[in-house]
């Protein structure tokens, strides 16, 4: 099993970052390079505990579908999704949030296991782990940008009132 740990510091409140992290529409914007689109289950807005979403995207030149379900949520501190159907043998993504002063620390723990035994393990190590980390970093970059700009607009509006 491969595991990716990412910490992203975002100058925004925890609720904003939590909500942006489960926003289906924002996720689709962050994955424009792969053409990822929600096609079933929750296809827009904020996904909630117990809900599923099925994604269709082109990864590694192949169109794939992936169905995930939110299996745990403690708003605004964490949520966890798992793969129900898709190309991985298994996949679990924990999203953890903690407020530190004016910042929110967003932690991703992404665990996945490819099929195909030893060949899958080699593929994970040599290629897929790097690919998935870049994919998550792109998503996190947009969440950070969106959250920080939202906070700046809100501060500016409060000063102008």
N, C-alpha and C positions, 0 to 999 in steps of 0.2 A: 504494500500500500504506500502511495506517495502522499505527502502532506506539505501544504504550502501555508506558511504563517506570514501575514502582512499586517503591519500597524500603519495607520494613516492618521496624522494629526490634522484636525480641521478646526479652524477658528469659527465655531458656530455652536449653538446649543445642542444638547443631546437629542431632543425631540425632533429637531429639523433634520439632523443627520440620520436618525433612525428611520424617519418617514421617507427620506430620499432613497435610502438603501433598499426599501421594499416597494418602490414606485416602478411599476411595470413600464410606464411610458419613458421614464428616464433611462431605465435599463436598455430599452430598445435604441435610444439615441446613442448610448455609449457603445453599442455593438453594431453600428452602421456598417463597419468594414466587413462583417460576416453576414449582413442582411438579416440579423436575428429578429424574429417576429413572434409575438404571442399569438397562437392560433386556436387554443382551447383552454377551458377553465377560466381563470381570471385573466382577462386579456388587456385590462387597462386599470389605472388607479393603483391604490395601495393594497397589496396582498395581505391577507389575514391568516391567523392560525387555522389550520384545517383545510385551507384552500389549496388547489393545485393550479399549475400553469404548464401548458405544453408549448415549447419553443420549437421553431423551425429555423435552421440557419445552415450556412455553408461553412464547414470547418474542414481544413485540410483538403479543400477541393471537392468535398462530398457533402451533399445535402443530408442533414440529419435531423431527427426530432428527439427531444428530451422532455420528459414530464417530471416535474418536481412537486413536492408537497411541503408546506410549512408544517412541521411536526411539533414545534415548541415555540412559544413567544412569551416574553415578559417585557412589555412596552414600558419604557424605551431602552431597555438594557440588553436584550439579545433576542435573536430568533434563529431557528435552525431549519434548513431545508434539506431534504434527501431526494435522491433520484428514485422514481418509481419505474420508469422505462427510459431506455436510452443506450448509448454506445458504451458507457462504462459498465464494468461488472458491478461496481458500487460507487456511490458518491454521496458525500455529506458536507454541507457548508454551514459552519457556525459563524454568525455575525454578532459580534460583541461590542458594546458601546459603554464608555465611561467618561464622565465629565471631569476635567481637570482645569479648574479656573475657567477661563473664557474659551477653552478648547475642549473638543470631544476627541477622544482616542477611539478610532474605529479599528477593530481587530477582525481579520478574516482568518479562519482556520478551515482550509479546504482540503478534504481528504478524498482521494479517489483511487480506484483500482481498475486497471484495464483488464479486459478478457485476454485470452490466448496464452495463459501460463507464463513461461519464462520469456517468450517473445514479447508479451505485453509488458512485463517488468523492464525489459531492456528498452523498449519504446518509451515507457514512462520516464525512465532515468535520462535517456539521451535526448528526448525531444518534447514529450507531452507536458512534463512538469514546467519547462521553460515557457512553452506556448500558453499554458493555463495561467501562469503567473503574469505574463504580459497582458492577457485577456482581463484578469482581475485588476491589474494596475490601471488599465484604461478606464474601466468602470469607476474605480475609486477616484481617479483624476477628475472625472465629470461630477461625481458626488461632491467632492471638495470644492470645485469651482462654483457649482450651483449653490451650495450651502453658504459659502463665504460671501458670494455676491448678494444672496438674500439677506444675510445679516447686515451687510453694508447699506443696502437700500433701507432696511428697517431703521437703522441708527440715523441715517440721513433724514428720513421722514419724521422721526421723533424730534430731531433738532429744528426742523422747519415748522413744527407745530407751535 
